[in-house]
Amino acid sequence: MSQNPAQPVFARSDRSPIGVWWWTMDRWLLGAVAVLLVLGVLMSFAASPAAAARMNVGDPFHFALRQCVFAAGGAVILIGASVLNDRGVRRTAFFVYLVAILIMAALPFIGHTAKGATRWLDLGDFSLQPSEFMKPALIVLVAWMFAEGQKGQGVPGVTIAFALYGVSVALLLIQPDVGQTILITMAFGAAFWMAGVPISWVMGLGVSALAGLASTYFLFPHVASRVDRFVNPDAADTHQVDRAAEAIAAGGLLGRGPGEGVMKRHVPDLHTDFIYSVAAEEYGLIFSLALIGLFGFLVVRGLYRALKLSDPFRQIAAAGLFVLVGEQALINIAVNLNLIPTKGMTLPFISYGGSSMLAICLTLGLALALTRRRPGAYAQG
């Protein structure tokens, strides 16, 4: 008896909402995101026992189990956001930005303070970091404003975009959170450039950003301390990066094996900011390079799809969102490799954290929605 060839999950003629979603989605991007989600859960099981021991948490898999819940919730958010049309993307971004900004404005009065910063809203077993959700919403809104400004119908899109960016930066610096400020500035600059503004404006924004970055050295003592430790490590305490470097070196080419990491026990914040060093120790150089390659594939393919979009709003917003994800991954990995001063920034999908996981899933859900194949969505040729 002849065997029937494997049938696709959904027939191309399937016009159900799920079938349409499947055949209009970039499944390579979706697959890369799914792999990163799975790797994040896998790495949480590697880091959780050591993190629980350092923090005197009774259950060694406390952080891993919570990360599984965050990943499941993130997957729902990602798929839900990816089905939105352009209007839905804009409305979602508007309401998320509004709520996030209102919470950020209230943080000095009701927020939870840790490590000298007030960035979180304590909700019992869950600490919400509103700035994580503000980032993708801001990029979508400024893309919308830039696109409206291009139409020449009297909408002061550029002015409104800069106002939204300025409010976001001001509230971030009050916390203070210089790292997130740098991140949204770079993503905002990318969206600004994608909007086709004169190169002199882009250069002006870059010079202003560099001047602002330099000023943080004098305005924020913790920034000066981190820069000084990076520039002159022999004269300061570099415990974090030293332990991370030892863990990375100990992994060698193929790693010690799942759960066999030893140096990770001495790495502060091993389940959050320094999860990359745990991956390198247990799975080795090949795995850690593959992880970088996976992020690279996600960003490059995302930008390729974004640049071929015909609608200015979709193009600017999608490109800005993919740049945002790529920048965050780059900063986290660079800190782990001691290429830049330390900064408390998570590795997308991989680091432990509810706000980080849910927000990055929202970010890529919106990006996937904008890059879906629709009639007239992509330029011909």
PyMOL commands that set and color helices and strands:
alter all, ss='L'
color gray80, all
select helices_A, chain A and resi 17-24+27-54+62-82+86-110+130-150+157-174+178-194+199-219+221-231+233-235+239-251+263-266+275-307+312-336+354-370
alter helices_A, ss='H'
color red, helices_A
select strands_A, chain A and resi 112-114+117-122+127-128
alter strands_A, ss='S'
color yellow, strands_A
deselect
rebuild
show_as cartoon
